Amino acid sequence: MNRIYLDNAATTPVRREVFEAMVPYLTDKFGNPSSIHSYGREARAALDRAREQVATAIGATPEEIIFTAGGSEADNLAIKGTALSMRGRKSHVITSAVEHHAVLHPVEALEKLGFSTTVLPVDSEGMVDPDDVRRAITPETFLISIMYANNEVGTIQPIEEISQIAREAGVLFHTDAVQAVGHIPVDVGSLGVDMLSLSGHKFYGPKGVGALYVRRGVRPTPLLEGGAQERKRRAGTENMAGIVGMGAAIELAVGELEEMLACEEMLRDKLIRGLIQRIPDVKLNGHPTRRLPNNVNISFLYVEGESLLLNLDMQGIAASSGSACTSGSLAPSHVLIAMGIPHEVAHGSVRMTLGRYTQEADIDKVLNVMPGIVDKLREMSPVYVKTECGIKDICAQAHACDVAQPCGE
């Protein structure tokens, strides 16, 4: 069976070119970049090159890039590191209800240390209102952290407007851009952000490596102490193969961005249109147009999302119900709940995220098999009722009639 991978927001495969760039730093070029001999200098040159690749891709300077073990560490360094640097001076942090847990959990941890926090609501499309940000700022506010693009529903936030509000108030602004980098244009200068997180395995690089952009003059307190690596901002011998791979991957992704964006948008829109046209009682989650080019998140009413995913998997189609970091949880998505979607609808949501290897034939197969899967699961559902007049709904109350009798509509 030909397998179809539609979970690229969770992780992407390592590109062949990226793998080949990494191999020497797992074998022959094994030097420690802190060593002064030829092996070390060889590694240092590769480290500097990768830092330049990452910086160029997002419009930064190499000195503003801190390599980390991934997006989660980058988020933690931005939030906890900034809080530690401000302790005793200011004590208030602002974020949103739809952030990745790599942001929400560090913010919750700050509360235990005596900091105060404001978690902003979003509208039904997952969008933060910049006016809410403005109203939430107090004289104690030192940091605002709002993600660039949502990992579950793909909504792209008004980052430029929010960063302008933060700048006018003298407040630092961090954005989790893990889902955005390599998929849409990202320029830290245009965005006006002070810190930005990214992760290599979201744009066909290796897992276990990421970076935090920190604008010159901003100094979060290091979370890892020990050696003098990363200009004393993140101790530990660098993951050379991972860093080299991420540098190669981000350079390739940005170089192909315009072409990939157009292709992914075309396939995304075809998938959305096809599902809505072929299956009744479905709902697109997230902003209809201001969304990532590869993200499709749809709620299938009266269907359990996990059952739908298992049936898709049996057809060779890999998708997800939301964030990969919470896939073991039975609770509905905190993102969908924050958007005002009822629990029973949120439980029937599926996220399909396209990638550079997605073909139009893959979309056609999903559109061919999904209606049958949904119909089968709805027929098995105890809350999905078919009346004599042929109208299906969650209960008779929706049609103001008795399910035991023809409803007359």
C-alpha positions in Angstrom: 0.0 0.0 0.0 1.3 3.4 -0.9 1.4 5.5 2.3 0.5 9.1 2.5 2.0 11.4 5.1 -0.2 14.4 6.1 1.3 15.2 9.5 4.1 17.6 8.5 3.2 20.0 11.4 4.3 17.2 13.8 7.6 16.6 12.0 9.0 16.4 8.5 11.4 13.9 6.9 15.1 14.8 6.7 15.9 15.8 3.1 18.5 13.8 1.3 20.7 16.9 0.8 20.4 17.7 4.5 21.3 14.1 5.5 24.4 14.2 3.3 25.5 17.5 4.8 25.2 16.0 8.3 27.1 12.7 7.7 30.7 14.1 7.8 30.0 15.6 11.3 28.9 12.2 12.5 32.0 10.5 11.2 35.2 12.2 9.9 34.6 15.8 11.0 34.0 15.0 14.7 35.9 17.8 16.3 34.7 19.9 19.2 34.3 23.5 17.9 35.8 24.8 21.2 39.1 23.1 20.5 41.9 25.1 18.9 43.5 22.4 16.8 42.6 21.6 13.2 39.7 19.3 14.0 38.2 22.0 16.3 38.7 24.8 13.7 37.0 22.7 11.1 34.0 22.2 13.3 34.0 25.9 14.3 33.9 26.9 10.6 30.9 24.7 10.1 29.2 26.1 13.2 29.7 29.6 12.0 28.4 28.8 8.5 25.2 27.2 9.9 24.7 30.2 12.2 25.0 32.5 9.2 22.5 30.3 7.2 19.9 30.5 10.0 20.4 34.3 10.5 20.2 35.0 6.7 17.0 33.0 6.4 15.2 35.2 9.0 16.9 38.6 8.4 19.0 38.5 11.5 22.8 38.7 12.1 24.8 35.6 13.1 25.5 37.1 16.6 21.8 37.1 17.3 21.3 33.4 16.9 21.5 31.0 19.8 21.4 27.3 19.0 19.2 25.1 21.2 18.0 21.5 21.4 14.7 22.5 19.7 11.8 24.9 19.7 10.7 24.0 23.2 14.1 24.9 24.7 14.1 28.1 22.6 10.7 29.1 24.0 11.8 28.3 27.6 14.9 30.4 27.2 13.0 33.3 25.8 10.3 33.2 28.6 12.1 32.0 31.7 15.4 33.6 30.7 13.8 37.0 30.3 11.8 36.6 33.5 15.0 35.7 35.5 16.7 38.8 34.0 13.8 41.0 35.1 13.2 39.5 38.5 13.0 42.2 41.2 12.2 44.9 38.6 9.0 43.8 36.7 6.7 40.8 37.2 4.0 40.6 34.5 3.9 38.4 31.3 1.2 38.3 28.6 0.5 35.4 26.3 -2.5 33.8 24.5 -4.8 30.8 25.2 -3.8 29.1 21.9 0.0 28.9 22.4 2.0 25.7 22.2 2.5 24.1 25.6 6.2 25.0 25.3 5.0 28.5 25.9 2.0 27.9 28.2 3.8 25.7 30.6 6.8 28.0 31.2 4.4 30.8 31.8 2.6 28.7 34.3 5.9 27.9 36.0 6.6 31.6 36.3 3.4 32.0 38.4 4.8 29.6 40.9 7.8 31.9 41.2 5.6 34.9 42.0 5.2 36.4 38.6 1.7 37.4 37.4 0.4 36.4 34.0 -2.4 37.3 31.6 -3.6 34.7 29.1 -5.5 36.5 26.3 -8.6 35.0 24.6 -8.9 34.5 20.9 -11.9 34.8 18.5 -13.7 31.9 16.8 -10.9 31.8 14.1 -8.1 31.6 16.7 -7.0 35.2 16.3 -5.6 37.4 19.0 -7.1 41.0 19.1 -4.2 43.5 19.3 -6.4 45.8 21.3 -6.6 43.1 24.0 -2.9 43.1 24.1 -2.8 46.8 24.5 -5.3 46.7 27.3 -3.5 43.9 29.1 -0.2 45.8 29.4 0.6 47.2 32.9 3.6 49.1 34.3 4.8 45.6 35.5 4.7 44.0 32.0 8.1 43.0 30.7 7.3 40.3 28.1 4.6 39.5 25.6 4.7 36.1 23.9 2.3 35.4 21.0 2.9 32.7 18.4 3.4 33.6 14.8 1.3 30.7 13.4 -0.8 28.2 15.3 0.4 24.6 15.1 -3.1 23.1 15.2 -5.4 25.3 13.2 -2.8 27.3 11.2 -4.1 30.8 12.0 -1.4 33.5 11.4 -1.4 36.2 14.1 -1.0 39.9 13.4 2.5 39.9 14.7 3.6 43.2 13.2 0.8 45.1 14.9 1.3 43.4 18.2 5.1 44.0 18.2 4.4 47.7 17.5 2.2 47.8 20.5 4.9 46.2 22.6 7.6 48.5 21.4 5.5 51.6 22.1 5.0 50.3 25.7 8.7 49.4 26.2 7.8 45.7 26.5 9.9 42.9 25.0 8.1 40.7 22.4 8.7 37.0 21.7 7.1 34.9 19.1 7.1 31.1 18.7 7.6 30.8 14.9 8.3 27.1 14.9 5.4 26.4 12.4 6.1 29.5 10.3 9.8 29.4 9.5 10.4 27.6 6.2 6.8 27.8 5.3 6.0 31.5 5.0 8.3 34.5 4.8 9.8 35.4 8.2 11.9 38.5 8.6 12.6 39.6 12.2 13.2 43.2 11.1 9.8 43.5 9.4 8.1 41.7 12.3 9.7 43.9 14.9 10.2 41.0 17.3 12.8 40.9 20.1 13.0 37.1 20.2 11.9 34.3 17.8 11.9 30.5 18.2 12.4 28.0 15.4 13.0 24.2 15.1 14.9 22.3 12.5 12.6 19.3 12.1 9.7 21.4 11.0 11.4 22.3 7.7 13.1 19.0 6.7 16.0 19.2 9.1 16.9 16.9 11.9 15.1 16.6 15.2 16.7 17.8 18.4 18.0 21.1 17.2 16.5 24.6 17.1 17.4 28.2 17.6 16.4 31.3 19.4 16.8 34.7 17.7 17.6 37.3 20.3 17.8 40.9 19.1 21.1 42.6 19.9 20.8 44.3 23.3 18.3 41.8 24.8 19.9 39.5 27.4 17.8 36.6 28.7 19.5 34.8 31.6 21.0 31.5 30.5 19.1 28.4 31.6 22.0 26.1 31.0 25.2 27.0 32.7 28.6 25.4 32.4 30.9 26.2 29.4 31.2 29.4 27.4 29.4 28.0 24.3 27.0 30.3 22.3 28.7 33.4 23.7 28.0 32.2 27.2 24.2 32.1 26.5 23.7 28.4 26.3 26.3 26.0 27.8 27.0 22.5 26.4 29.0 21.1 23.5 27.2 21.9 20.3 25.2 19.3 18.4 27.3 19.7 15.3 25.6 17.3 12.9 22.2 18.7 13.9 23.2 22.3 13.6 24.8 21.7 10.2 21.7 19.9 9.1 19.4 22.7 10.3 21.5 25.3 8.5 21.3 23.3 5.2 17.6 22.7 5.6 16.7 26.3 6.3 18.7 27.5 3.4 17.0 25.1 1.1 13.5 25.8 2.5 13.9 29.6 2.1 15.4 29.2 -1.4 12.3 27.2 -2.5 9.8 29.1 -0.4 7.8 30.9 -3.1 7.4 27.8 -5.2 6.4 25.6 -2.3 4.0 28.1 -0.8 2.0 28.3 -4.1 2.0 24.5 -4.4 0.9 23.9 -0.8 -1.8 26.5 -1.0 -3.3 24.9 -4.1 -3.4 21.5 -2.6 -4.6 22.8 0.7 -7.5 24.6 -0.9 -8.4 21.6 -3.0 -8.5 19.4 0.1 -10.7 21.9 2.0 -13.1 22.4 -0.8 -13.4 18.7 -1.5 -14.1 17.8 2.1 -16.7 20.5 2.5 -18.4 19.6 -0.8 -18.4 15.8 -0.3 -19.2 15.5 3.5 -22.1 17.2 5.3 -21.7 18.6 8.7 -18.1 19.6 8.7 -16.4 22.8 9.9 -13.1 24.3 8.9 -11.2 25.4 12.0 -8.9 28.5 12.0 -8.9 31.6 9.8 -10.2 30.8 6.3 -7.5 32.8 4.5 -4.9 34.1 7.0 -3.6 30.6 7.7 -0.5 28.5 7.0 -0.3 27.2 3.4 -0.1 23.6 4.4 -2.7 23.4 7.2 -6.1 21.8 7.1 -8.0 21.4 10.4 -11.6 20.2 10.1 -14.2 19.1 12.6 -16.4 16.2 11.5 -19.5 16.4 13.5 -20.8 13.3 15.3 -17.5 11.5 14.7 -14.8 10.6 17.2 -11.5 12.0 15.8 -9.4 9.1 17.1 -11.5 6.6 15.3 -11.3 8.6 12.1 -7.5 8.7 12.4 -7.3 5.0 12.9 -9.5 4.3 9.9 -7.3 6.7 7.8 -4.2 4.9 9.0 -5.7 1.6 7.8 -6.0 3.3 4.4 -2.3 4.3 4.6 -3.0 7.9 5.4 -1.2 9.5 8.4 -2.9 12.6 10.0 -3.3 13.8 13.5 -5.9 15.3 15.9 -3.7 18.3 16.8 -0.4 18.9 18.5 2.0 15.9 18.5 3.1 16.9 22.0 -0.4 16.1 23.4 -1.3 13.1 21.2 -1.6 10.9 24.3 -4.2 13.0 25.9 -7.9 12.3 25.9 -8.8 15.9 26.5 -10.0 18.0 23.6 -7.6 20.5 22.0 -7.1 23.5 24.2 -6.8 25.5 21.0 -10.2 24.5 19.7 -11.8 25.0 23.2 -10.3 28.5 23.4 -11.9 29.2 20.0 -15.3 28.4 21.5 -15.7 25.1 19.8 -17.8 22.7 21.9 -16.1 19.7 23.4 -18.0 17.2 21.3 -17.1 19.0 18.1 -13.5 19.4 19.1 -13.2 15.7 19.7 -14.1 15.1 16.1 -11.4 17.3 14.7 -8.6 16.2 12.4 -5.5 18.1 11.4 -3.9 17.3 7.9 -0.7 19.2 7.2 0.8 19.0 3.7 4.5 19.1 2.8 7.0 19.3 -0.1 6.4 15.6 -0.9 2.6 15.8 -1.0 1.2 15.0 -4.4 -2.2 15.9 -5.9 -2.9 12.2 -6.1 -2.6 12.0 -2.4 -5.3 14.7 -2.0 -7.5 12.8 -4.4 -7.2 9.6 -2.4 -8.1 11.4 0.9 -11.1 12.9 -0.8 -12.1 9.5 -2.1 -11.9 7.6 1.1 -12.8 10.1 3.7 -16.6 10.3 2.9 -17.0 6.6 3.3 -15.0 6.5 6.6 -17.1 9.4 8.1 -20.4 7.9 6.9 -19.4 4.5 8.5 -18.5 6.1 11.8 -21.6 8.2 11.9 -23.8 5.1 11.3 -22.1 3.6 14.4 -22.5 6.7 16.5 -25.2 6.6 19.2 -25.7 10.3 18.9 -26.1 10.5 15.1 -29.7 9.9 14.2 -31.3 9.4 10.8 -35.0 10.4 10.8 -37.6 9.0 8.4 -37.3 12.1 6.3 -33.7 11.4 5.7 -32.3 14.3 7.7 -29.5 13.3 10.0 -28.7 15.3 13.1 -27.3 14.9 16.6 -30.8 14.8 18.2 -34.4 15.5 17.4 -34.2 18.9 19.2 -32.2 20.3 16.3 -35.2 19.9 14.0 -37.8 20.4 16.8 -39.3 17.0 16.1 -39.7 13.5 17.5 -37.0 11.2 16.1 -39.6 8.4 16.2 -41.8 10.2 13.7 -41.3 11.8 10.3 -40.2 15.4 11.0 -42.1 16.8 8.1 -39.3 19.0 6.8 
